[in-house]
Amino acid sequence: MLDYPTVYILNDKDPKSHKFKVYVGETNDIDRRTKEHLKNEDREDFEELNKSKTTKMLVIGHEHFNKSLTMDIENQMMLYLTGSPAVAQINNRRENPQSKYFTSDEMPKIFDEIWNELENKNSYLFPAKSKIEKTAIFKSSPFHKLNDEQNKYKNMIMNKIAENLVDLSSREHKLILVDGDAGAGKTVLLSSIFYLISQLYKQYPRREFKNISEFMLVNNDEQVKVYDEIALKLKMEKKKKEIVQKPTTFINHHDPKGGLVDISLIDEGHLLWTQGKQAYKGNNQLQDIIDRSRITILVFDKNQMIRTQSYTNSNELNSMISKVESEHNYIHLSTQMRMKASPKTMAWIDAFIYKQKIDEIPNDPNYDLRIFDNPKKMYEKIVEKNNDKNYGLSRMVATFDWPYNQKNSPTNSRYWDVHFSYNGGYFSMPWNRQVTKNNNEQSWAETPNSLQEVGSTFTIQGFDLNYVGVIIGPSVKYRNGKVIFDSSQSCDRNATQKRTEKYKDGSAKKVNVSESMLKNALNVLMTRGVHGLYIYAVDDELRKVLQTRHYK
């Protein structure tokens, strides 16, 4: 083994927290590499492991290993160890996903063999792959192998960042816009860039790349938790919310006159506020972030705007796209990465929501789309899929058509719940973050008790589920041959209240954008499932029409 390429894992368990610090590497000469590590004490990413007396080293060899394959295995090991609950910190100086090479087709099988062997030796540090794959941090990890489209744009963005940082004379505020439908891989691309920026000086030690100030901003509490966990595990921040923040916090703590931040990355940019609210006293969070940053990278999907405070009209949106296009800074991701559905199935979902018509449901052998006439049976199927080791992580969600108040408890029941009568029966399940309310470390879907709850756009937006059961409430109906959205039946004031639009001449007008917001909210719910979408409609006419369109 000493004469061949190997992958190695250094690990040290903290006796108090029982969590591991880990270093992953690969080399053509493990003997030489180990001696280099022991001598080189100025390596921050290795120093603590080097000094500890309890550090262990695992060396992995395989008869088919070559340089490209070991680098690919190293990257895959980083991906899965980042998702391991037992790992508190993981060290490496690079991400090494490889393109096509001679033995690339063998990589998945060889990695599975290696991981299974590691799991047999230490299932705490190396839990089952299926368990890791359920975690939100795994799904958002920067170590996923990007597809050709993502890789092309990753390189383009990193080149633009490097050019701008080197050009110290430039004071222009650059905006890079990454657009794409739900599931197009926007978050994985942004996460990859987030990590690469932190490694830029280690890879290319130029003074312009030293001490880069970067912030990840997202107006979604669930996503803040995920990015915080990534940043802490990869030593990108020393404490929570140091560089991962809500937009208002960032804006309030950075004065544009006091010096610019180098790079701001914004995930779920469609959730940014375009008017003042609560602690935010401005008029447009995106513009305020741009004003405080040399470079702003914005991820955006117009079909995921779900609050009137975040609404951007088509003229403003087209103007922004035209500007970034003229600067060659507009990126559109078109490959569907989340849902295993066929283009026909995706078109059916789009037609249902945005064209307000119900076509025949396509026969799709790769995607399980079903209509239910009994919500309890749908829930039983979701539980079954959640407990199936081939799938896992399946949850119920619903349109926001039943009351929920995070600050107050309901008067006549223990929980705020989703409830309605059906076919002589009665369905009732608690809304999200009530059974699971004491767990603030994990995203909602990751907490085991969330299987007993119904999720909403506020807890599921930006996340993947393997199967999703969507309860379409009374705000969505079928009348006169058309799907209609009835804002009077919605409990989501953020989507249904009128918005004050201000115009350049100083005038203002109240506008109703509730239909767009309710459509987008349904789009968020119906595009969460990787392998399947189950639907129950409360409205009798809608449910009956959906059943007649079901593929026989």
C-alpha positions in Angstrom: 0.0 0.0 0.0 2.9 2.4 0.7 3.8 2.5 -3.0 0.3 3.3 -4.3 -2.2 6.1 -4.1 -4.3 6.2 -0.9 -6.9 8.2 0.8 -6.4 8.9 4.5 -8.6 10.1 7.4 -7.3 11.6 10.6 -9.8 11.8 13.4 -9.8 12.9 17.0 -12.8 12.5 19.4 -13.4 15.2 22.0 -14.0 13.5 25.4 -16.6 16.1 26.4 -18.7 16.6 23.4 -18.0 13.2 21.9 -17.7 14.9 18.5 -14.9 14.4 16.0 -12.4 16.7 14.4 -11.5 15.1 11.0 -8.9 15.7 8.3 -9.3 14.0 4.9 -6.5 13.8 2.3 -5.1 11.8 -0.5 -1.5 11.1 -1.6 0.6 9.0 -3.9 3.1 8.4 -1.0 1.4 7.9 2.4 4.8 7.5 4.2 6.2 10.8 2.9 2.8 12.6 3.4 2.5 11.5 7.1 6.0 12.8 7.8 5.2 16.1 6.2 2.1 16.5 8.3 4.1 15.7 11.5 6.8 18.3 10.7 4.6 21.0 9.4 3.0 22.5 12.5 2.1 25.9 11.0 -0.7 24.3 9.0 -3.8 25.6 10.9 -6.0 22.9 9.4 -3.8 20.2 10.7 -2.2 21.7 13.9 -4.8 20.6 16.5 -4.9 17.0 15.2 -1.1 16.9 15.0 -0.8 17.9 18.7 -3.5 15.6 20.1 -2.3 12.4 21.6 -5.6 10.6 20.7 -5.6 11.3 17.0 -6.1 8.2 14.9 -5.3 7.7 11.2 -7.2 5.5 8.8 -5.4 4.7 5.5 -7.6 3.5 2.6 -6.2 1.6 -0.4 -7.8 -0.1 -3.4 -6.3 -2.1 -6.3 -8.0 0.3 -8.8 -6.9 3.5 -7.2 -5.3 6.1 -9.4 -4.7 9.8 -8.8 -8.1 11.0 -10.3 -10.0 8.3 -8.4 -8.4 9.0 -5.0 -9.2 12.7 -5.5 -12.8 11.8 -6.3 -13.0 9.5 -3.3 -11.5 12.2 -1.1 -14.1 14.7 -2.2 -16.9 12.1 -1.7 -15.5 11.4 1.8 -15.7 15.1 2.6 -19.3 15.2 1.3 -20.5 12.4 3.6 -18.4 13.3 6.6 -19.7 16.8 6.5 -23.2 15.3 6.8 -22.2 13.0 9.7 -23.8 14.1 13.0 -20.7 12.9 14.8 -18.4 15.4 13.0 -17.9 18.8 14.6 -15.1 20.0 12.3 -13.7 18.8 9.1 -10.4 20.0 7.5 -9.1 20.1 4.0 -7.8 22.8 1.7 -9.7 22.1 -1.5 -12.7 20.4 -3.1 -11.7 17.8 -5.6 -14.6 16.5 -7.7 -13.2 15.0 -10.9 -14.6 15.0 -14.4 -14.5 11.9 -16.6 -11.4 9.7 -16.2 -10.4 6.1 -17.0 -12.0 4.5 -13.9 -14.7 7.2 -13.1 -17.6 4.7 -13.6 -16.2 2.6 -10.8 -16.1 5.4 -8.2 -19.6 5.0 -6.8 -19.2 1.2 -6.3 -15.7 1.6 -4.8 -16.8 4.4 -2.5 -19.8 2.3 -1.3 -17.4 -0.6 -0.4 -15.1 1.7 1.5 -17.9 3.4 3.4 -19.5 0.1 4.4 -16.2 -1.1 5.7 -15.7 2.2 7.7 -19.3 1.9 9.0 -18.5 -1.6 10.3 -15.5 -0.3 12.1 -17.1 2.9 13.6 -20.8 3.4 12.9 -20.9 6.5 15.1 -18.4 8.4 13.0 -19.4 6.7 9.7 -23.2 6.2 10.0 -25.2 4.6 7.2 -25.1 6.6 4.0 -28.9 6.6 3.9 -29.0 8.3 7.2 -26.5 11.1 6.1 -28.4 11.6 2.8 -31.5 12.6 4.8 -29.8 15.6 6.4 -30.2 19.1 5.2 -26.5 19.8 5.5 -25.8 16.9 3.1 -28.3 18.2 0.5 -26.7 21.7 0.7 -23.1 20.6 1.0 -20.4 22.4 -1.1 -18.9 19.0 -1.9 -21.5 17.7 -4.3 -20.2 17.0 -7.8 -21.6 19.7 -10.0 -23.1 19.0 -13.4 -21.6 20.5 -16.5 -23.9 23.6 -16.4 -23.2 24.3 -12.7 -19.4 23.7 -13.2 -19.3 26.1 -16.1 -21.0 28.9 -14.1 -19.0 28.1 -10.9 -15.8 28.7 -12.9 -17.2 31.9 -14.4 -18.3 33.3 -11.1 -14.9 32.5 -9.4 -13.0 34.1 -12.2 -15.2 37.3 -11.9 -14.6 37.3 -8.1 -10.8 36.9 -8.6 -10.7 39.7 -11.2 -12.6 42.1 -9.0 -10.6 41.4 -5.9 -7.3 41.9 -7.8 -8.5 45.2 -9.3 -8.3 47.3 -6.1 -9.0 50.5 -8.0 -12.6 49.2 -8.8 -15.2 50.6 -6.5 -18.1 49.5 -8.6 -20.7 47.3 -7.0 -21.0 44.1 -9.0 -24.2 42.1 -9.1 -24.2 38.5 -10.4 -27.7 37.0 -10.7 -28.3 33.2 -10.7 -31.8 32.4 -11.8 -33.6 29.0 -12.2 -36.7 27.1 -11.3 -37.1 25.2 -8.0 -34.7 22.2 -8.0 -32.3 23.6 -10.7 -29.3 23.3 -8.3 -29.0 27.0 -7.3 -28.3 26.3 -3.7 -25.6 23.6 -4.3 -23.9 26.0 -6.7 -23.9 28.9 -4.2 -22.7 26.6 -1.4 -19.8 25.5 -3.5 -18.8 29.1 -4.3 -19.3 30.0 -0.6 -16.7 27.4 0.4 -14.3 28.1 -2.5 -14.1 31.8 -1.6 -13.0 30.8 1.9 -10.2 28.6 0.4 -9.1 31.1 -2.2 -6.0 32.4 -0.4 -5.0 28.8 0.6 -5.1 27.8 -3.0 -3.7 31.0 -4.5 -1.7 32.9 -1.8 -2.0 36.5 -3.2 -2.3 39.4 -0.8 -5.6 40.4 -2.5 -7.1 37.1 -1.5 -6.1 37.3 2.2 -8.8 37.9 4.8 -11.6 38.1 2.3 -14.8 39.3 4.0 -17.7 37.2 2.8 -21.2 36.8 4.1 -24.0 34.3 3.4 -27.3 36.0 3.7 -30.7 34.2 3.6 -34.1 35.4 4.8 -35.2 32.0 6.0 -34.5 30.8 9.5 -34.3 27.1 8.5 -31.7 27.8 5.8 -29.7 30.0 8.3 -29.3 26.9 10.5 -28.0 24.8 7.6 -25.5 27.3 6.3 -24.4 28.0 9.9 -23.7 24.3 10.4 -21.7 24.2 7.1 -19.6 27.2 8.1 -18.9 25.9 11.6 -17.9 22.4 10.4 -15.6 23.8 7.7 -14.0 26.3 10.1 -15.3 29.2 8.0 -16.7 30.9 11.1 -15.8 30.5 14.8 -19.2 31.1 16.2 -22.8 31.0 15.0 -24.0 33.7 12.7 -20.6 35.2 12.3 -20.7 35.2 8.5 -24.1 33.5 8.1 -26.8 36.1 8.8 -30.3 37.3 8.1 -30.3 40.3 5.6 -31.6 42.8 8.2 -28.8 41.9 10.7 -26.2 42.3 7.9 -27.6 45.7 6.8 -27.9 47.1 10.3 -24.3 46.1 11.2 -22.6 47.4 8.0 -22.5 51.1 7.1 -21.8 51.6 3.4 -19.7 54.6 4.3 -17.6 52.6 6.7 -16.0 50.3 4.2 -17.4 47.6 1.8 -17.7 43.9 2.4 -15.9 42.0 -0.3 -18.6 39.5 -1.2 -22.2 38.9 -0.2 -23.9 35.7 -1.3 -27.7 35.7 -1.1 -29.6 32.4 -1.2 -33.4 32.5 -1.6 -33.2 36.0 -2.9 -36.9 36.0 -3.7 -37.5 36.3 0.1 -35.7 39.6 0.4 -38.0 42.4 1.5 -38.7 45.2 -1.1 -40.4 47.4 1.5 -39.8 48.2 5.2 -40.8 45.7 7.9 -40.1 45.4 11.6 -36.4 46.0 12.3 -35.7 46.7 8.7 -36.2 50.4 8.0 -35.2 50.6 4.4 -37.1 50.1 1.2 -35.2 47.4 -0.7 -32.9 44.8 1.0 -31.2 43.8 -2.2 -30.2 47.3 -3.0 -29.0 47.9 0.6 -26.8 44.7 0.4 -25.4 45.8 -3.0 -24.5 49.2 -1.5 -22.5 47.5 1.2 -20.7 45.0 -1.0 -18.1 45.0 -3.7 -19.6 41.8 -5.2 -23.1 40.5 -4.6 -24.1 37.0 -5.8 -27.9 36.7 -5.9 -29.9 33.4 -6.2 -33.4 34.2 -7.3 -36.6 32.4 -8.6 -39.6 34.7 -9.4 -41.9 31.7 -8.9 -40.9 31.4 -5.3 -41.9 34.9 -4.2 -44.5 34.2 -1.5 -44.9 37.3 0.5 -46.1 40.8 -0.5 -43.2 42.3 1.3 -40.9 40.5 -1.1 -42.9 41.2 -4.3 -41.0 42.5 -7.3 -43.1 43.5 -10.2 -42.2 42.2 -13.7 -41.0 45.6 -14.9 -38.5 45.9 -12.0 -37.4 42.3 -12.5 -36.9 42.6 -16.2 -34.9 45.8 -15.7 -32.6 44.1 -13.2 -32.1 41.1 -15.6 -31.4 43.4 -18.5 -28.8 45.3 -16.5 -26.9 42.1 -15.4 -27.2 40.6 -18.9 -25.5 43.7 -20.4 -22.6 43.1 -17.9 -22.5 39.4 -18.8 -23.5 38.6 -15.1 -26.8 36.8 -15.7 -26.9 33.0 -15.2 -29.9 30.8 -15.8 -29.8 27.2 -14.6 -32.1 25.0 -16.7 -31.3 21.4 -15.6 -33.8 19.9 -13.1 -31.6 18.5 -10.3 -34.1 17.8 -7.5 -37.1 16.1 -9.0 -36.7 12.8 -10.9 -39.9 13.7 -12.8 -40.1 13.7 -16.6 -40.5 17.1 -18.5 -44.2 16.1 -19.0 -44.7 15.7 -15.3 -43.0 19.1 -14.6 -45.2 20.6 -17.3 -48.3 19.2 -15.7 -47.4 20.8 -12.3 -46.7 24.1 -14.0 -50.0 24.0 -16.0 -52.0 23.2 -12.8 -50.5 26.2 -10.9 -49.9 28.9 -13.5 -52.2 28.1 -16.4 -54.9 27.0 -13.9 -55.9 23.9 -15.9 -55.8 20.2 -15.1 -54.4 18.0 -17.8 -54.2 14.2 -17.7 -51.5 13.2 -15.3 -48.6 11.7 -17.4 -47.5 8.2 -17.0 -44.0 8.7 -15.5 -42.1 5.5 -14.5 -39.5 7.6 -12.6 -41.9 9.7 -10.6 -44.7 8.7 -8.2 -47.5 11.3 -8.6 -50.7 10.2 -7.0 -54.1 11.8 -6.1 -55.7 10.7 -2.9 -59.4 10.8 -1.8 -58.5 10.1 1.8 -55.9 12.3 3.7 -55.2 9.7 6.4 -54.3 7.1 3.7 -52.0 9.7 2.1 -50.4 10.3 5.5 -50.0 6.5 6.0 -48.2 6.3 2.6 -45.9 9.2 3.6 -45.0 7.4 6.8 -44.4 4.2 4.8 -42.0 6.0 2.4 -40.3 7.8 5.3 -39.6 4.4 7.0 -38.4 2.8 3.7 -34.6 2.7 3.7 -34.6 3.2 0.0 -36.2 6.6 0.3 -36.6 8.1 3.8 -37.3 11.8 4.7 -40.9 12.2 3.6 -43.2 14.7 5.1 -46.7 16.2 5.0 -47.2 19.9 4.0 -50.2 22.1 3.4 -51.2 25.5 2.0 -51.5 28.1 4.8 -55.3 27.9 5.0 -55.7 27.1 8.7 -54.7 29.5 11.5 -51.3 29.5 13.2 -49.7 31.9 15.6 -46.2 31.3 16.7 -46.4 33.6 19.7 -49.7 32.5 21.2 -51.4 29.1 21.9 -54.8 28.3 20.6 -57.8 28.7 22.9 -59.5 25.3 22.6 -56.8 22.9 21.6 -53.2 22.0 22.4 -51.9 22.8 19.0 -52.6 25.0 16.0 -53.6 22.3 13.5 -54.6 21.5 10.0 -58.1 20.1 10.3 -61.1 19.3 8.1 -63.9 16.7 7.5 -63.7 14.3 4.6 -66.0 11.4 3.5 -67.5 11.0 6.9 -64.1 11.2 8.6 -62.1 13.9 10.3 -58.4 14.8 9.7 -56.3 16.8 12.2 -52.5 17.2 12.5 -50.4 20.0 14.2 -48.8 22.7 12.2 -45.0 22.7 12.1 -42.7 23.7 15.0 -45.0 22.7 17.8 -44.2 19.1 18.5 -40.7 19.9 17.4 -40.5 23.5 18.9 -37.7 22.8 21.4 -35.2 21.7 18.7 -33.6 24.8 17.3 -30.4 23.1 16.0 -32.0 21.2 13.1 -34.2 22.3 10.2 -37.8 21.3 10.6 -37.9 18.4 8.2 -34.8 16.7 9.9 -36.4 16.5 13.3 -38.0 13.0 13.7 -41.1 14.5 15.4 -41.8 16.6 12.3 -43.3 13.4 10.8 -46.2 14.1 13.2 -46.7 17.6 11.9 -47.7 19.4 8.7 -45.0 21.6 7.1 -45.6 25.0 5.4 -43.7 27.2 3.0 -42.0 28.8 6.0 -40.3 25.6 7.1 -39.9 23.7 3.8 -38.9 26.3 1.2 -35.3 25.6 0.0 -35.3 22.0 1.2 -35.7 18.6 -0.5 -37.9 15.8 0.6 -37.9 12.3 -1.0 -41.7 12.2 -0.9 -44.1 15.0 -0.2 -47.7 14.8 0.7 -49.4 18.1 -0.2 -52.8 19.0 1.4 -54.3 21.7 -0.9 -56.6 23.7 1.3 -59.8 25.6 0.5 -57.9 28.6 -0.9 -57.4 26.5 -4.1 -60.7 25.5 -5.9 -62.0 24.3 -9.2 -64.8 26.3 -10.8 -66.2 26.5 -14.3 -63.4 24.4 -15.8 -60.6 26.4 -14.1 -58.3 26.2 -11.0 -58.9 29.4 -9.0 -57.1 30.9 -6.0 -59.4 32.3 -3.3 -57.4 34.7 -1.0 -60.4 35.0 1.3 -59.8 31.3 2.3 -56.1 31.8 3.1 -54.7 32.5 6.5 -51.4 33.8 5.1 -51.6 37.6 5.6 -48.1 37.9 4.2 -49.5 36.7 0.9 -52.9 38.2 0.8 -52.5 41.7 2.3 -52.4 44.5 -0.3 -49.0 46.0 -1.1 -48.3 49.7 -1.4 -46.5 50.3 -4.7 -44.6 53.6 -5.0 -43.9 55.2 -8.3 -41.2 57.5 -9.6 -43.5 60.5 -9.7 -44.0 60.2 -5.9 -47.5 58.6 -6.1 -48.5 55.4 -4.4 -51.2 52.8 -4.9 -52.4 49.8 -3.1 -52.2 46.7 -5.3 -53.5 43.2 -4.9 -50.8 40.5 -5.7 -52.4 37.7 -3.6 -53.1 35.4 -6.6 -49.4 35.5 -7.6 -48.3 34.9 -4.0 -50.7 32.0 -3.5 -49.7 30.4 -6.8 -46.0 30.6 -5.9 -46.7 29.2 -2.4 -48.3 26.1 -4.0 -45.4 25.9 -6.4 -43.0 25.7 -3.5 -45.0 22.9 -1.9 -45.5 20.8 -5.0 -41.8 20.9 -6.1 -40.2 19.5 -2.9 -40.4 15.8 -3.6 -37.4 14.1 -5.2 -39.2 10.8 -6.0 -42.8 11.5 -5.5 -45.7 14.0 -5.0 -49.0 12.9 -3.3 -51.9 15.3 -3.4 -55.2 15.6 -1.4 -57.5 18.5 -2.3 -60.0 19.7 0.3 -62.2 21.3 -2.3 -64.7 18.7 -3.5 -64.8 19.8 -7.1 -61.0 20.1 -7.4 -60.5 16.7 -5.8 -63.0 15.0 -8.2 -61.4 16.6 -11.3 -57.9 15.6 -10.2 -59.1 12.0 -9.7 -60.6 11.9 -13.3 -57.2 13.1 -14.6 -55.3 10.5 -12.8 -53.3 8.2 -15.1 -55.0 4.8 -15.3 
